[in-house]
Structures are given as structure tokens and as C-alpha cells.
Amino acid sequence: MSHLLREHAPITEAGWKLLDSEAEERLKPALAARRLVDFAGPHGWEHSATKLGRTDELESAGEEVGARQRRVLPLVELRAPFTVPRSELEDADRGAEDVDLGGLDQAARRIAGAENSAVFHGLSGAGIAGISEASPHDPITLGEDCERYPTHVAKAVDSLRAVGIDAPYGLALGPEAHTRVLETSEHGGYPMLEHLRKILGGPIVWAPAVQGGAVVSMRGGDFLFESGQDLSIGYESHDAETVQLYLEESFNFLAATPEAAVALSP
Amino acid sequence: MGFDQYHEPASELPDEIRTFARLCASLTEEAEAIGWYEQRISVEPDREARAIMRDAQGEEFKHFSMDLEFLLRRTPLWREIAEGILFQEGDIVEHGEEAEEEATEEEAARGAPLAGSESLGIGSLRGSAP
């Protein structure tokens, strides 16, 4: 039995299938970082740290004996709890199609947002530097005038080319900016989305919980998301009315080439 | 005629699985024949007889290799692991462990959960539709 303790939950096999599939359906559209950066793993729940290949010098360990200590970046665990009414699970077993899994949906949004935020804005307590804060380029302000977005994105692409970072590039946009892009057609009716895609040569990604956005190199090898345990549902407890569950993952994020992205502030 | 290569009722198996099972059985037979010839050659005192058996064993090498290539082409994960082991210098067991880990991780990153894992198997979403 894994630490998720799923076998202890009063949930049938069909119930677990429903929960897993609902979680996957809600999480996939919101996991913006995974659409842009390299993904390694999953290495399993036991995986605790990412090797950095660097060392810290220690005081001598003995007469004429040098000592160094390896530096590693410990993985972060994210957990988003939620509650499912047992009556809803029972209805699902009877074949109900309109099962209310609102708690799960909200937890999926929360944990996907936290993952995006860690990758783009960092998680200082965990030593994770996000793409936006690690970038040495001056951030470009997006503003509310969407007609100016192609100029901003082209400027970001130019900054990347200037330091030898080649195409393709991807664009992560926070929900507000993304909606503006979707709603906008330029003079002549050409969709803004298509114009931006042509500049980037890569995807435009809806990124919940991201402030502004970022233009990111997608040539590979620049940004690494290392997964320990990939997103899973685990069991916490239950009573006569409800089952308490959680969404959980462990991961790390490394900006190996911080200059391979340009931050876009809101 | 024996149907020992089927572990499950043949009528319930899809065509491609039956073909796969036939080639697995064929691979086993070729490997056995290679082993038998090796034993026969080692005890045969007649030089001409030994030469004939060596020639026959060469046929089995060819058949074994063709069977193996067919099976690897139909099984990407097996092929990926084999690529890390076959024709490599160095420690075979080490290569085996590394190849298995890399191949299963890559498969997991493409969305397949690790063996025994209860995760949602989301992995990388690069290249997937928005």
C-alpha cells in the first residue's frame, strides 16, 4: 500500500476512476508550466532532492584533508485537501452522470495554480527561483492595451535572440492577459492569437495564478521541472457524511539558463 | 499441433497479440537451438560434422535476430531498454538498470504512470492540445 492510503477510503473502484478522471480533466488545462518547460520523472515519492552538481567548501576534515559538501535542492510537497459527499459517490455508483465534485475541482485549481506560481514566480521558502525572478532581462510591462502585445512579445523575442537563445519560444499569459488576447482581432480582423504565434514559433499558454506572463525558450535544456510523485489523489479520513481526500505532488524547478526567458509584468 | 505459446484462450486474444506470442515462441525455439548446437559442436570429434553444425547454428543466429528485431519494433518500451543494453561496452547489469530506469521515466513523462504508481499519470504536457 502506498502512502496515499487509497485502500482505506470508503470509495469503490468505479468511484476512484471517477475521481481520478475528473481530477485529470480539471488539472490538465491549468498546468501551464508543463506545456513550456522540460519535464523529468516522475521519480517516485521517495525521491527527496535534485542534484545541483555544486559543492560548498567545508573546514578541513583532518591534517591536509580537504572537505566539500554536495549541494542539493530538496523537493517541495504540495497538498490541496478537499471533501467529497459520500452521497455523491453513492449516486455515481448508481450511474448518476451529474455528480457534484466541486471540492475536487477547486482543489485542482488551487494546486495547479500553486505549481504555476512556483515555476514562474518562485517559492522562496523552498529555494526555488521562478522563471520571472531569475531572468536577468528587464521585465516588459504588458499593460491593458492588447493591441501593443505583439510589440511587447517581439521585443522579448529580440532580447532572447540577442543573447543567443534560439527559437521556438512559448508564451505564458495570466488569465486576464490571455482573455484579452482571445478577445482581440487586429485591424483587418486577423486574430491576435495567430499573430503572436507567428512571432513566437511556439504555443500560447493560459497560466492561472501567473501575474502577467513570460516569453520562454522552448529549445530544451533551459528550464527543468523535476517530478518526484506526480499529481495523485490520496485519502485522509472519512465520517458518515463525507470523505476527506487531497491532491498531492512533489517536485522541484530549476532555471538552468535564466537568460532564456523574459518576464512580462501585468 | 501445439498451441503452448498462448497463455490465455486464443479465441479471446486480438490478432496482433497472437502474432506477438508466435514470434516470442519462435525466439525461444531459436535460442534453444543455438544452445543445442553449441553443446553438440563441443562434443563432436568429426571436423566436417562440426563445420555443418556451425553453419546450421549460424542460421539460428539469423532467425533469432530477425525474431528479436520484429518483437522490438512492435514494443517501443522493450526496444528503448534494449538500446541501452545491446552492443554496449561495460557492465551489462549496470546498463540494464540504467536503461530500464530511463525508458520507464521517459514513458512516465509521456503520461504513463510509474509501475505500481497510483498517480494521475499527467506528466509532461509539452506539445499537447491547449
Interface residues (C-beta under 8 A of the other chain):
Chain A: S2 L4 R6 D20 A23 E24 L27 K28 P29 L31 R34 R35 L36 D38 F39 A40 G41 P42 H43 G44 P203 I204 V205 W206 M218 S227 Q229 D230 L231 S232 I233
Chain B: E105 A108 A109 P113 L114 G116 S117 E118 S119 L120 G121 I122 G123 S124 L125 R126 S128 P130
